[in-house]
Amino acid sequence: MKELATSFPEYLNWVASLDNRWLDLFKPFKNFHYYHPKQKGSASIKKVLPAVTGKGYDGMYIADGMTASIKYAEAEFGACSQTERKKVRKALEKYCGLDTEGMIWIIDELKRFKIDE
């Protein structure tokens, strides 16, 4: 965000006002402040979420970032039926929703342990 604000200086104050509201969820896992064997050495949300909450991406039509990018490009720019576009959009909303909600669940879990970054 800070780099973006340097390119668009009119947003510099707005970005600065958000600074104390950011939490980098990678840090507590990368620094091993919290670790579960199910993470298998990874600090990725794809490993952390199921280890911390028991919820994960298994069985989803779109279950990882690479597939999300490819399916999005195919649906937006490829020769794709309207039915497939709708399927991809719904799957992307589900996938991105789990990423977002999953971060909230992870924060809630970390709060239980009073773990700092």
N, CA, C and O atoms as CSV, one atom per row, in Angstrom:
chain,resi,resn,atom,element,x,y,z
A,1,MET,N,N,0.822,-1.186,0.000
A,1,MET,CA,C,0.000,0.000,0.000
A,1,MET,C,C,0.873,1.260,0.000
A,1,MET,O,O,0.565,2.238,-0.680
A,2,LYS,N,N,1.947,1.223,0.758
A,2,LYS,CA,C,2.823,2.401,0.806
A,2,LYS,C,C,3.452,2.670,-0.552
A,2,LYS,O,O,3.574,3.823,-0.966
A,3,GLU,N,N,3.852,1.606,-1.247
A,3,GLU,CA,C,4.418,1.779,-2.577
A,3,GLU,C,C,3.372,2.327,-3.540
A,3,GLU,O,O,3.675,3.172,-4.382
A,4,LEU,N,N,2.148,1.844,-3.412
A,4,LEU,CA,C,1.070,2.334,-4.259
A,4,LEU,C,C,0.816,3.815,-4.000
A,4,LEU,O,O,0.585,4.587,-4.931
A,5,ALA,N,N,0.861,4.204,-2.729
A,5,ALA,CA,C,0.619,5.603,-2.377
A,5,ALA,C,C,1.705,6.521,-2.926
A,5,ALA,O,O,1.442,7.693,-3.195
A,6,THR,N,N,2.916,6.008,-3.094
A,6,THR,CA,C,3.954,6.856,-3.690
A,6,THR,C,C,3.663,7.130,-5.163
A,6,THR,O,O,4.031,8.178,-5.694
A,7,SER,N,N,2.995,6.169,-5.819
A,7,SER,CA,C,2.606,6.377,-7.216
A,7,SER,C,C,1.379,7.262,-7.337
A,7,SER,O,O,1.175,7.925,-8.354
A,8,PHE,N,N,0.559,7.265,-6.283
A,8,PHE,CA,C,-0.661,8.079,-6.254
A,8,PHE,C,C,-0.638,8.913,-4.973
A,8,PHE,O,O,-1.340,8.593,-4.014
A,9,PRO,N,N,0.166,9.981,-4.951
A,9,PRO,CA,C,0.381,10.760,-3.728
A,9,PRO,C,C,-0.892,11.345,-3.120
A,9,PRO,O,O,-0.919,11.676,-1.935
A,10,GLU,N,N,-1.933,11.472,-3.918
A,10,GLU,CA,C,-3.186,12.012,-3.360
A,10,GLU,C,C,-3.786,11.060,-2.312
A,10,GLU,O,O,-4.657,11.464,-1.542
A,11,TYR,N,N,-3.331,9.819,-2.280
A,11,TYR,CA,C,-3.827,8.843,-1.303
A,11,TYR,C,C,-2.849,8.593,-0.154
A,11,TYR,O,O,-3.100,7.733,0.690
A,12,LEU,N,N,-1.758,9.320,-0.114
A,12,LEU,CA,C,-0.719,9.101,0.890
A,12,LEU,C,C,-1.256,9.248,2.312
A,12,LEU,O,O,-0.971,8.407,3.164
A,13,ASN,N,N,-2.020,10.289,2.578
A,13,ASN,CA,C,-2.567,10.489,3.932
A,13,ASN,C,C,-3.549,9.388,4.302
A,13,ASN,O,O,-3.567,8.926,5.443
A,14,TRP,N,N,-4.355,8.973,3.352
A,14,TRP,CA,C,-5.314,7.893,3.617
A,14,TRP,C,C,-4.587,6.602,3.967
A,14,TRP,O,O,-4.951,5.923,4.927
A,15,VAL,N,N,-3.561,6.262,3.192
A,15,VAL,CA,C,-2.784,5.052,3.464
A,15,VAL,C,C,-2.120,5.153,4.833
A,15,VAL,O,O,-2.115,4.184,5.591
A,16,ALA,N,N,-1.568,6.304,5.152
A,16,ALA,CA,C,-0.920,6.510,6.452
A,16,ALA,C,C,-1.923,6.325,7.592
A,16,ALA,O,O,-1.563,5.814,8.653
A,17,SER,N,N,-3.164,6.730,7.384
A,17,SER,CA,C,-4.179,6.592,8.432
A,17,SER,C,C,-4.538,5.131,8.696
A,17,SER,O,O,-5.068,4.801,9.757
A,18,LEU,N,N,-4.248,4.261,7.732
A,18,LEU,CA,C,-4.546,2.829,7.884
A,18,LEU,C,C,-3.402,2.047,8.523
A,18,LEU,O,O,-3.574,0.895,8.919
A,19,ASP,N,N,-2.246,2.675,8.619
A,19,ASP,CA,C,-1.028,1.966,9.005
A,19,ASP,C,C,-1.172,1.145,10.286
A,19,ASP,O,O,-0.696,0.011,10.332
A,20,ASN,N,N,-1.800,1.669,11.302
A,20,ASN,CA,C,-1.907,0.933,12.568
A,20,ASN,C,C,-3.055,-0.081,12.566
A,20,ASN,O,O,-3.314,-0.724,13.583
A,21,ARG,N,N,-3.733,-0.223,11.443
A,21,ARG,CA,C,-4.844,-1.177,11.345
A,21,ARG,C,C,-4.446,-2.463,10.629
A,21,ARG,O,O,-5.246,-3.396,10.564
A,22,TRP,N,N,-3.233,-2.535,10.091
A,22,TRP,CA,C,-2.775,-3.709,9.357
A,22,TRP,C,C,-2.186,-4.731,10.305
A,22,TRP,O,O,-1.539,-4.379,11.292
A,23,LEU,N,N,-2.407,-5.974,10.009
A,23,LEU,CA,C,-1.784,-7.065,10.734
A,23,LEU,C,C,-1.285,-8.061,9.701
A,23,LEU,O,O,-2.069,-8.607,8.925
A,24,ASP,N,N,0.013,-8.293,9.694
A,24,ASP,CA,C,0.588,-9.242,8.755
A,24,ASP,C,C,0.491,-10.630,9.373
A,24,ASP,O,O,1.267,-10.972,10.265
A,25,LEU,N,N,-0.454,-11.424,8.903
A,25,LEU,CA,C,-0.673,-12.755,9.464
A,25,LEU,C,C,0.460,-13.725,9.159
A,25,LEU,O,O,0.546,-14.793,9.765
A,26,PHE,N,N,1.317,-13.363,8.233
A,26,PHE,CA,C,2.439,-14.236,7.900
A,26,PHE,C,C,3.450,-14.284,9.051
A,26,PHE,O,O,4.060,-15.324,9.302
A,27,LYS,N,N,3.626,-13.153,9.750
A,27,LYS,CA,C,4.679,-13.037,10.767
A,27,LYS,C,C,4.595,-14.054,11.901
A,27,LYS,O,O,5.593,-14.723,12.170
A,28,PRO,N,N,3.467,-14.205,12.573
A,28,PRO,CA,C,3.472,-15.142,13.709
A,28,PRO,C,C,3.736,-16.583,13.303
A,28,PRO,O,O,4.233,-17.375,14.104
A,29,PHE,N,N,3.408,-16.925,12.073
A,29,PHE,CA,C,3.621,-18.291,11.600
A,29,PHE,C,C,5.035,-18.465,11.049
A,29,PHE,O,O,5.671,-19.497,11.264
A,30,LYS,N,N,5.517,-17.456,10.342
A,30,LYS,CA,C,6.879,-17.492,9.802
A,30,LYS,C,C,7.903,-17.533,10.937
A,30,LYS,O,O,8.918,-18.225,10.852
A,31,ASN,N,N,7.618,-16.779,12.000
A,31,ASN,CA,C,8.539,-16.693,13.136
A,31,ASN,C,C,8.305,-17.787,14.184
A,31,ASN,O,O,8.933,-17.782,15.243
A,32,PHE,N,N,7.405,-18.717,13.885
A,32,PHE,CA,C,7.092,-19.843,14.765
A,32,PHE,C,C,6.592,-19.413,16.144
A,32,PHE,O,O,6.840,-20.100,17.135
A,33,HIS,N,N,5.890,-18.283,16.211
A,33,HIS,CA,C,5.220,-17.904,17.452
A,33,HIS,C,C,4.030,-18.832,17.674
A,33,HIS,O,O,3.577,-19.039,18.800
A,34,TYR,N,N,3.545,-19.377,16.580
A,34,TYR,CA,C,2.489,-20.391,16.608
A,34,TYR,C,C,2.883,-21.413,15.551
A,34,TYR,O,O,3.256,-21.065,14.431
A,35,TYR,N,N,2.792,-22.666,15.930
A,35,TYR,CA,C,3.077,-23.706,14.952
A,35,TYR,C,C,2.269,-24.943,15.284
A,35,TYR,O,O,2.131,-25.326,16.446
A,36,HIS,N,N,1.743,-25.555,14.251
A,36,HIS,CA,C,1.024,-26.823,14.377
A,36,HIS,C,C,1.621,-27.773,13.342
A,36,HIS,O,O,1.878,-27.364,12.209
A,37,PRO,N,N,1.844,-29.025,13.711
A,37,PRO,CA,C,2.436,-29.976,12.752
A,37,PRO,C,C,1.681,-30.086,11.428
A,37,PRO,O,O,2.282,-30.405,10.402
A,38,LYS,N,N,0.374,-29.825,11.437
A,38,LYS,CA,C,-0.401,-29.893,10.190
A,38,LYS,C,C,0.020,-28.817,9.185
A,38,LYS,O,O,-0.319,-28.906,8.005
A,39,GLN,N,N,0.752,-27.807,9.646
A,39,GLN,CA,C,1.249,-26.777,8.736
A,39,GLN,C,C,2.366,-27.324,7.855
A,39,GLN,O,O,2.661,-26.756,6.803
A,40,LYS,N,N,2.969,-28.390,8.262
A,40,LYS,CA,C,4.056,-29.028,7.502
A,40,LYS,C,C,5.151,-28.036,7.119
A,40,LYS,O,O,5.663,-28.053,6.000
A,41,GLY,N,N,5.500,-27.173,8.074
A,41,GLY,CA,C,6.587,-26.219,7.864
A,41,GLY,C,C,6.215,-24.984,7.084
A,41,GLY,O,O,7.078,-24.145,6.828
A,42,SER,N,N,4.961,-24.839,6.693
A,42,SER,CA,C,4.528,-23.718,5.860
A,42,SER,C,C,3.798,-22.660,6.678
A,42,SER,O,O,3.092,-22.979,7.635
A,43,ALA,N,N,3.973,-21.401,6.293
A,43,ALA,CA,C,3.235,-20.300,6.901
A,43,ALA,C,C,2.138,-19.792,5.958
A,43,ALA,O,O,1.554,-18.735,6.195
A,44,SER,N,N,1.863,-20.543,4.897
A,44,SER,CA,C,0.833,-20.188,3.922
A,44,SER,C,C,-0.557,-20.369,4.524
A,44,SER,O,O,-0.783,-21.285,5.314
A,45,ILE,N,N,-1.476,-19.501,4.153
A,45,ILE,CA,C,-2.849,-19.619,4.645
A,45,ILE,C,C,-3.458,-20.965,4.256
A,45,ILE,O,O,-4.328,-21.479,4.959
A,46,LYS,N,N,-3.011,-21.532,3.150
A,46,LYS,CA,C,-3.549,-22.826,2.702
A,46,LYS,C,C,-3.194,-23.950,3.677
A,46,LYS,O,O,-3.905,-24.952,3.751
A,47,LYS,N,N,-2.102,-23.789,4.423
A,47,LYS,CA,C,-1.709,-24.774,5.445
A,47,LYS,C,C,-2.123,-24.327,6.836
A,47,LYS,O,O,-2.517,-25.150,7.663
A,48,VAL,N,N,-2.037,-23.020,7.104
A,48,VAL,CA,C,-2.339,-22.502,8.433
A,48,VAL,C,C,-3.825,-22.616,8.756
A,48,VAL,O,O,-4.187,-23.036,9.854
A,49,LEU,N,N,-4.685,-22.249,7.816
A,49,LEU,CA,C,-6.126,-22.254,8.082
A,49,LEU,C,C,-6.627,-23.614,8.548
A,49,LEU,O,O,-7.286,-23.680,9.586
A,50,PRO,N,N,-6.350,-24.700,7.837
A,50,PRO,CA,C,-6.831,-25.993,8.322
A,50,PRO,C,C,-6.174,-26.416,9.643
A,50,PRO,O,O,-6.811,-27.066,10.472
A,51,ALA,N,N,-4.901,-26.046,9.836
A,51,ALA,CA,C,-4.214,-26.412,11.077
A,51,ALA,C,C,-4.822,-25.692,12.278
A,51,ALA,O,O,-4.952,-26.273,13.356
A,52,VAL,N,N,-5.191,-24.433,12.090
A,52,VAL,CA,C,-5.691,-23.608,13.193
A,52,VAL,C,C,-7.193,-23.790,13.406
A,52,VAL,O,O,-7.660,-23.808,14.545
A,53,THR,N,N,-7.952,-23.926,12.316
A,53,THR,CA,C,-9.418,-23.920,12.431
A,53,THR,C,C,-10.079,-25.240,12.063
A,53,THR,O,O,-11.237,-25.472,12.410
A,54,GLY,N,N,-9.357,-26.100,11.368
A,54,GLY,CA,C,-9.965,-27.333,10.878
A,54,GLY,C,C,-10.741,-27.141,9.587
A,54,GLY,O,O,-11.322,-28.092,9.065
A,55,LYS,N,N,-10.758,-25.920,9.069
A,55,LYS,CA,C,-11.462,-25.621,7.822
A,55,LYS,C,C,-10.432,-25.386,6.731
A,55,LYS,O,O,-9.371,-24.815,6.981
A,56,GLY,N,N,-10.749,-25.828,5.519
A,56,GLY,CA,C,-9.760,-25.673,4.464
A,56,GLY,C,C,-10.366,-25.655,3.084
A,56,GLY,O,O,-11.567,-25.437,2.920
A,57,TYR,N,N,-9.540,-25.882,2.104
A,57,TYR,CA,C,-9.870,-25.701,0.701
A,57,TYR,C,C,-10.162,-27.008,-0.033
A,57,TYR,O,O,-10.488,-26.989,-1.220
A,58,ASP,N,N,-10.049,-28.129,0.654
A,58,ASP,CA,C,-10.268,-29.430,0.014
A,58,ASP,C,C,-11.668,-29.507,-0.584
A,58,ASP,O,O,-12.650,-29.089,0.030
A,59,GLY,N,N,-11.735,-30.044,-1.785
A,59,GLY,CA,C,-13.022,-30.268,-2.441
A,59,GLY,C,C,-13.598,-29.058,-3.159
A,59,GLY,O,O,-14.669,-29.152,-3.758
A,60,MET,N,N,-12.907,-27.923,-3.111
A,60,MET,CA,C,-13.404,-26.731,-3.790
A,60,MET,C,C,-13.018,-26.780,-5.269
A,60,MET,O,O,-11.947,-27.281,-5.613
A,61,TYR,N,N,-13.870,-26.270,-6.131
A,61,TYR,CA,C,-13.604,-26.208,-7.571
A,61,TYR,C,C,-12.351,-25.370,-7.828
A,61,TYR,O,O,-11.508,-25.732,-8.648
A,62,ILE,N,N,-12.242,-24.253,-7.122
A,62,ILE,CA,C,-11.033,-23.435,-7.140
A,62,ILE,C,C,-10.498,-23.438,-5.716
A,62,ILE,O,O,-11.160,-22.979,-4.786
A,63,ALA,N,N,-9.271,-23.970,-5.562
A,63,ALA,CA,C,-8.744,-24.174,-4.210
A,63,ALA,C,C,-7.345,-23.597,-4.019
A,63,ALA,O,O,-6.722,-23.823,-2.982
A,64,ASP,N,N,-6.841,-22.851,-5.010
A,64,ASP,CA,C,-5.507,-22.252,-4.871
A,64,ASP,C,C,-5.409,-21.045,-5.796
A,64,ASP,O,O,-6.195,-20.892,-6.731
A,65,GLY,N,N,-4.434,-20.199,-5.518
A,65,GLY,CA,C,-4.275,-18.956,-6.253
A,65,GLY,C,C,-3.970,-19.129,-7.726
A,65,GLY,O,O,-4.463,-18.362,-8.554
A,66,MET,N,N,-3.166,-20.123,-8.068
A,66,MET,CA,C,-2.827,-20.340,-9.477
A,66,MET,C,C,-4.073,-20.720,-10.278
A,66,MET,O,O,-4.318,-20.178,-11.355
A,67,THR,N,N,-4.848,-21.650,-9.744
A,67,THR,CA,C,-6.092,-22.042,-10.416
A,67,THR,C,C,-7.045,-20.863,-10.501
A,67,THR,O,O,-7.712,-20.675,-11.519
A,68,ALA,N,N,-7.115,-20.062,-9.433
A,68,ALA,CA,C,-7.987,-18.881,-9.435
A,68,ALA,C,C,-7.603,-17.932,-10.565
A,68,ALA,O,O,-8.470,-17.438,-11.285
A,69,SER,N,N,-6.317,-17.680,-10.721
A,69,SER,CA,C,-5.849,-16.775,-11.778
A,69,SER,C,C,-6.163,-17.316,-13.165
A,69,SER,O,O,-6.625,-16.581,-14.039
A,70,ILE,N,N,-5.914,-18.591,-13.359
A,70,ILE,CA,C,-6.154,-19.210,-14.664
A,70,ILE,C,C,-7.646,-19.215,-14.998
A,70,ILE,O,O,-8.042,-18.833,-16.099
A,71,LYS,N,N,-8.461,-19.647,-14.053
A,71,LYS,CA,C,-9.909,-19.712,-14.299
A,71,LYS,C,C,-10.486,-18.321,-14.531
A,71,LYS,O,O,-11.363,-18.149,-15.378
A,72,TYR,N,N,-10.004,-17.327,-13.789
A,72,TYR,CA,C,-10.468,-15.957,-13.993
A,72,TYR,C,C,-10.143,-15.500,-15.420
A,72,TYR,O,O,-11.008,-14.969,-16.116
A,73,ALA,N,N,-8.907,-15.707,-15.846
A,73,ALA,CA,C,-8.500,-15.288,-17.197
A,73,ALA,C,C,-9.317,-16.011,-18.260
A,73,ALA,O,O,-9.744,-15.399,-19.239
A,74,GLU,N,N,-9.535,-17.305,-18.074
A,74,GLU,CA,C,-10.337,-18.062,-19.033
A,74,GLU,C,C,-11.765,-17.531,-19.102
A,74,GLU,O,O,-12.322,-17.374,-20.188
A,75,ALA,N,N,-12.353,-17.256,-17.940
A,75,ALA,CA,C,-13.748,-16.798,-17.896
A,75,ALA,C,C,-13.900,-15.383,-18.449
A,75,ALA,O,O,-14.905,-15.071,-19.088
A,76,GLU,N,N,-12.917,-14.532,-18.210
A,76,GLU,CA,C,-13.009,-13.143,-18.647
A,76,GLU,C,C,-12.577,-12.936,-20.092
A,76,GLU,O,O,-13.162,-12.126,-20.811
A,77,PHE,N,N,-11.560,-13.664,-20.512
A,77,PHE,CA,C,-10.950,-13.365,-21.801
A,77,PHE,C,C,-10.962,-14.539,-22.779
A,77,PHE,O,O,-10.616,-14.371,-23.949
A,78,GLY,N,N,-11.351,-15.708,-22.319
A,78,GLY,CA,C,-11.332,-16.884,-23.173
A,78,GLY,C,C,-12.682,-17.173,-23.800
A,78,GLY,O,O,-13.680,-16.509,-23.517
A,79,ALA,N,N,-12.686,-18.167,-24.648
A,79,ALA,CA,C,-13.929,-18.636,-25.248
A,79,ALA,C,C,-14.591,-19.550,-24.226
A,79,ALA,O,O,-14.270,-20.733,-24.118
A,80,CYS,N,N,-15.504,-18.979,-23.497
A,80,CYS,CA,C,-16.087,-19.666,-22.345
A,80,CYS,C,C,-17.604,-19.472,-22.390
A,80,CYS,O,O,-18.086,-18.375,-22.674
A,81,SER,N,N,-18.338,-20.521,-22.115
A,81,SER,CA,C,-19.803,-20.396,-22.113
A,81,SER,C,C,-20.261,-19.550,-20.925
A,81,SER,O,O,-19.538,-19.393,-19.941
A,82,GLN,N,N,-21.442,-19.023,-21.033
A,82,GLN,CA,C,-22.025,-18.227,-19.943
A,82,GLN,C,C,-22.188,-19.097,-18.690
A,82,GLN,O,O,-22.000,-18.624,-17.570
A,83,THR,N,N,-22.533,-20.355,-18.890
A,83,THR,CA,C,-22.685,-21.283,-17.772
A,83,THR,C,C,-21.356,-21.460,-17.047
A,83,THR,O,O,-21.306,-21.436,-15.817
A,84,GLU,N,N,-20.279,-21.637,-17.810
A,84,GLU,CA,C,-18.947,-21.801,-17.205
A,84,GLU,C,C,-18.514,-20.511,-16.512
A,84,GLU,O,O,-17.924,-20.560,-15.433
A,85,ARG,N,N,-18.799,-19.358,-17.119
A,85,ARG,CA,C,-18.465,-18.075,-16.481
A,85,ARG,C,C,-19.134,-17.958,-15.125
A,85,ARG,O,O,-18.503,-17.554,-14.148
A,86,LYS,N,N,-20.400,-18.308,-15.065
A,86,LYS,CA,C,-21.137,-18.238,-13.793
A,86,LYS,C,C,-20.540,-19.207,-12.769
A,86,LYS,O,O,-20.412,-18.878,-11.590
A,87,LYS,N,N,-20.179,-20.398,-13.233
A,87,LYS,CA,C,-19.577,-21.399,-12.348
A,87,LYS,C,C,-18.247,-20.878,-11.780
A,87,LYS,O,O,-17.978,-21.017,-10.586
A,88,VAL,N,N,-17.428,-20.284,-12.639
A,88,VAL,CA,C,-16.135,-19.756,-12.209
A,88,VAL,C,C,-16.330,-18.596,-11.242
A,88,VAL,O,O,-15.657,-18.523,-10.213
A,89,ARG,N,N,-17.235,-17.703,-11.563
A,89,ARG,CA,C,-17.477,-16.556,-10.678
A,89,ARG,C,C,-17.922,-17.018,-9.292
A,89,ARG,O,O,-17.429,-16.524,-8.278
A,90,LYS,N,N,-18.846,-17.957,-9.256
A,90,LYS,CA,C,-19.323,-18.476,-7.970
A,90,LYS,C,C,-18.180,-19.150,-7.203
A,90,LYS,O,O,-18.056,-18.982,-5.990
A,91,ALA,N,N,-17.351,-19.911,-7.917
A,91,ALA,CA,C,-16.224,-20.598,-7.281
A,91,ALA,C,C,-15.186,-19.593,-6.774
A,91,ALA,O,O,-14.617,-19.778,-5.699
A,92,LEU,N,N,-14.941,-18.534,-7.545
A,92,LEU,CA,C,-14.000,-17.502,-7.113
A,92,LEU,C,C,-14.508,-16.773,-5.875
A,92,LEU,O,O,-13.736,-16.480,-4.963
A,93,GLU,N,N,-15.799,-16.483,-5.845
A,93,GLU,CA,C,-16.371,-15.828,-4.665
A,93,GLU,C,C,-16.235,-16.722,-3.431
A,93,GLU,O,O,-15.933,-16.242,-2.339
A,94,LYS,N,N,-16.456,-18.008,-3.613
A,94,LYS,CA,C,-16.330,-18.955,-2.505
A,94,LYS,C,C,-14.873,-19.046,-2.036
A,94,LYS,O,O,-14.595,-19.011,-0.837
A,95,TYR,N,N,-13.963,-19.162,-2.982
A,95,TYR,CA,C,-12.535,-19.266,-2.675
A,95,TYR,C,C,-12.019,-17.997,-1.988
A,95,TYR,O,O,-11.388,-18.074,-0.934
A,96,CYS,N,N,-12.284,-16.847,-2.577
A,96,CYS,CA,C,-11.827,-15.582,-1.997
A,96,CYS,C,C,-12.507,-15.320,-0.655
A,96,CYS,O,O,-11.897,-14.767,0.261
A,97,GLY,N,N,-13.758,-15.716,-0.548
A,97,GLY,CA,C,-14.476,-15.569,0.715
A,97,GLY,C,C,-13.836,-16.386,1.823
A,97,GLY,O,O,-13.722,-15.924,2.958
A,98,LEU,N,N,-13.418,-17.606,1.491
A,98,LEU,CA,C,-12.752,-18.445,2.495
A,98,LEU,C,C,-11.409,-17.845,2.885
A,98,LEU,O,O,-11.049,-17.868,4.062
A,99,ASP,N,N,-10.664,-17.310,1.931
A,99,ASP,CA,C,-9.410,-16.628,2.261
A,99,ASP,C,C,-9.663,-15.494,3.247
A,99,ASP,O,O,-8.973,-15.384,4.261
A,100,THR,N,N,-10.639,-14.664,2.956
A,100,THR,CA,C,-10.923,-13.496,3.789
A,100,THR,C,C,-11.469,-13.901,5.154
A,100,THR,O,O,-10.957,-13.465,6.185
A,101,GLU,N,N,-12.496,-14.726,5.160
A,101,GLU,CA,C,-13.070,-15.150,6.432
A,101,GLU,C,C,-12.074,-15.985,7.226
A,101,GLU,O,O,-12.033,-15.920,8.455
A,102,GLY,N,N,-11.280,-16.762,6.518
A,102,GLY,CA,C,-10.265,-17.570,7.181
A,102,GLY,C,C,-9.274,-16.729,7.957
A,102,GLY,O,O,-8.852,-17.116,9.047
A,103,MET,N,N,-8.897,-15.583,7.412
A,103,MET,CA,C,-7.979,-14.697,8.130
A,103,MET,C,C,-8.607,-14.191,9.425
A,103,MET,O,O,-7.920,-14.049,10.437
A,104,ILE,N,N,-9.896,-13.921,9.393
A,104,ILE,CA,C,-10.591,-13.491,10.606
A,104,ILE,C,C,-10.593,-14.622,11.634
A,104,ILE,O,O,-10.341,-14.389,12.816
A,105,TRP,N,N,-10.876,-15.839,11.186
A,105,TRP,CA,C,-10.862,-16.987,12.104
A,105,TRP,C,C,-9.479,-17.201,12.701
A,105,TRP,O,O,-9.355,-17.520,13.884
A,106,ILE,N,N,-8.435,-17.028,11.889
A,106,ILE,CA,C,-7.063,-17.186,12.383
A,106,ILE,C,C,-6.752,-16.130,13.436
A,106,ILE,O,O,-6.187,-16.446,14.483
A,107,ILE,N,N,-7.115,-14.881,13.168
A,107,ILE,CA,C,-6.894,-13.808,14.147
A,107,ILE,C,C,-7.620,-14.132,15.444
A,107,ILE,O,O,-7.054,-13.981,16.526
A,108,ASP,N,N,-8.869,-14.578,15.343
A,108,ASP,CA,C,-9.629,-14.938,16.545
A,108,ASP,C,C,-8.917,-16.025,17.343
A,108,ASP,O,O,-8.883,-15.979,18.573
A,109,GLU,N,N,-8.357,-16.989,16.647
A,109,GLU,CA,C,-7.637,-18.070,17.317
A,109,GLU,C,C,-6.360,-17.552,17.974
A,109,GLU,O,O,-6.043,-17.931,19.102
A,110,LEU,N,N,-5.632,-16.692,17.277
A,110,LEU,CA,C,-4.412,-16.130,17.853
A,110,LEU,C,C,-4.725,-15.293,19.096
A,110,LEU,O,O,-3.953,-15.290,20.056
A,111,LYS,N,N,-5.847,-14.592,19.076
A,111,LYS,CA,C,-6.240,-13.800,20.242
A,111,LYS,C,C,-6.448,-14.683,21.464
A,111,LYS,O,O,-6.173,-14.265,22.589
A,112,ARG,N,N,-6.928,-15.891,21.251
A,112,ARG,CA,C,-7.133,-16.821,22.380
A,112,ARG,C,C,-5.808,-17.128,23.078
A,112,ARG,O,O,-5.774,-17.359,24.287
A,113,PHE,N,N,-4.723,-17.129,22.307
A,113,PHE,CA,C,-3.416,-17.446,22.854
A,113,PHE,C,C,-2.624,-16.196,23.227
A,113,PHE,O,O,-1.519,-16.291,23.763
A,114,LYS,N,N,-3.198,-15.017,22.940
A,114,LYS,CA,C,-2.528,-13.753,23.197
A,114,LYS,C,C,-1.134,-13.728,22.569
A,114,LYS,O,O,-0.153,-13.353,23.209
A,115,ILE,N,N,-1.075,-14.134,21.312
A,115,ILE,CA,C,0.191,-14.169,20.574
A,115,ILE,C,C,0.380,-12.842,19.875
A,115,ILE,O,O,-0.513,-12.369,19.173
A,116,ASP,N,N,1.541,-12.241,20.066
A,116,ASP,CA,C,1.885,-11.021,19.356
A,116,ASP,C,C,2.604,-11.387,18.077
A,116,ASP,O,O,3.114,-12.497,17.921
A,117,GLU,N,N,2.633,-10.418,17.155
A,117,GLU,CA,C,3.336,-10.678,15.905
A,117,GLU,C,C,4.796,-10.780,16.164
A,117,GLU,O,O,5.575,-10.998,15.236
